[in-house]
Each structure stands twice: as C-alpha cells, then as structure tokens.
Amino acid sequence: MNMKSKAFRSAFPHTLPVMAGYLFLGMGFGILLESNGYSFIWAFFMSIFIYAGSMQYVAIDLLASGASLISTAIMTLMIQVRHLFYGLSIIDKYKDTGKKKLLLIHELTDETYSLIATTPVPDGVDKGWFYLFISMLDHVYWIIGCTFGALFGSLVNFNTKGVDFVMTALFIVIFTDQWLNSKNHIPAITGVICSVICLLLFGPDRFIIPAMLSILTILTLLRKPLEEHMEREDQKGDDSHA
C-alpha cells in the first residue's frame, strides 16, 4: 500500500495540466453530444470505452449521420493511427510492468503519452504504478469532464459553435508547457516542421500519417546524438550544483 500511495502522490502533480485541459475539453464534448440528442449516459460510457478526444468528437457526427460500421472503422483507423507510433516509442518504458501493461495500453492518449514520455520516474517509486496512476488519473478527468458537460448541456441552452476548438487549445497548452520545461527543443521543432511540410504537401485530411512517419524517422536517426546531448546537459547541471 505504501508503494502505491507513494506512486500516486508522485504522479498526481504531473497530471494537473492535463486535468485542467481534460475537464474543459471533456465538457465541450459532452455539450456537443447532448446538443445532438444524446444523454449524459452516452457521454459517460463513450468516455470510458472510446476514450479518444478527437475520435469522440468525430463520433458525434458519425452517430448523427447514421454512418456504417465499416466507414466508422476506417475513420477511426485514420484518426487514431498515430497511436501506433506512440506505442513503438514507449515500448521500453512499459517494459516489466506486468499485468498493468494491458490497462496502460488502453489508457494511452496524446496527453498521457506526453507525460509518460517526458516525465522521469522519481527515485524510489515503482515505475509500473507511477505510469498507471498518471494514465488512470487522466482518464478519470476525461470521464468527469464529458459526463458533467452533457449534464450541463441538458440544463443550459446556448450556441455551441466553436466549442470543439478546446481540443486545439489543449494541444497548444501542452506543447507550450513541454517547451518551457524542456532543455532540448529539437524534438519539438522537428515535429512542427514535419507537420507543416506534410500539411502543405498532403492537405489537412491526409497529412497525419506521413507527418508521424517523417517525425519517427528523423528522431530515430537523431536518437543517439540527442541522448548524448541530454547526458552532457545533465552533467553540466550536476557540476553546477556541486
């Protein structure tokens, strides 16, 4: 119990930025879902089992239009295919997590990936429980936001135009936070440049996959120099404190 408690206390502060984003992002989804005639029960179970911000927003239109199972599956694959690259890049982090691994895979989102990929496990804290609490806390925030948004939408009528922009705002906030807290901006700059080039070349509907492939390729090639650079920076930091 002490091990779990220590992991929870260590994980919780790191999830606060995601909490702020997920509550508002989830509320936006819940409000839009309710405005299309679906109750908070739908929001609750969709946030548990789908648990994909962008896909859940798209699911509202799919439900409203009566889309077929095949078209829904294709759309889901196109939107969520980036998670394949996320998974490849954190294989080592999820190594030796035992039975927790299956739940960690289900709980993986853009924001949770960002935290797990950039947050070092504190000394004396179990890695598996630390990652699991980060993942589960983020999921709880999302469930609360979605459900409360649908309930709020059923009580208050207002114009929902522009509500879906909260997702873009959340990504900007997370990117800014990581930029300010990271010593090495090469991965972030690589991501921005590759995304912009692929957007111009392939258009807004088809740029995600080539962008992720190009980012993965470049960062794989730069992995060793980046790791050496980070080691030198850490060494400088240790020397300055000595």
Phi, psi and omega in degrees: 000320178298323179296316179293317181297319179295320179294319179296313181296327179284325184281322189305312181301327181290339183269356184299318177299322178292322178302313180300320180286316184293324180297316181284320178296316178296321177298320178300316178297313181300319179295315179295320180297315180294325180293342177264010173096014181249133186283176180295338177299318176298315181299319181298309184285327176295322180289336178280311190266325177277307177044058178212105187310303183296319181291325179293323176296317178294325181300331178299313179293323179296318178294316183294327183268354181067042182297150180286164180297321182294313180295325178294318180296318180295316179297318179298316179298317181295321184281321188260006184298338180299337180294337174299318180287324176302312182299319180298324186279348180239023177303316181295324182291326180271003179292141178064030176262001174064222183292343180292340187301317181299318179291322178298322179295315179296325186277357186287123174229177180303312185288320177295320177300317180301317180293313183293324182288333187245351184259116178288146177287124180300153178299136177080005180251134179294127184299313183300313180291325179298311179294323182293319180292323175301312183295314184288323177298316178300319181294319179298318178301318182294316179299315180298314181298313181297313183293315180295322179298318178294320177295317179296319180296332179283343182260332185234129178260126177203168182289122183268007181298129178088355181298324183292354178288346181300332179295314177298319179298321180296316179299321179295318180296315181295317179298317180297317180298317179293322179298316182290331184260359181254140177278334184248115184261003183300313179300319180294316180296319178301315180298317181294312183296314180297319181294317181295315181298314181293327177296318180290325183280320189250348180089164185294339183270347187225017186269344189296310183297309178297328178295315179295321178296316181292320178296314181299318181295312183295314182291330175294317178294328183266004187303310183296311177300323180294318179295320178295321178297317180295322178296320178294320179295319179295322179295319177299319179296319178295320180293324180290333179275342183288000000 
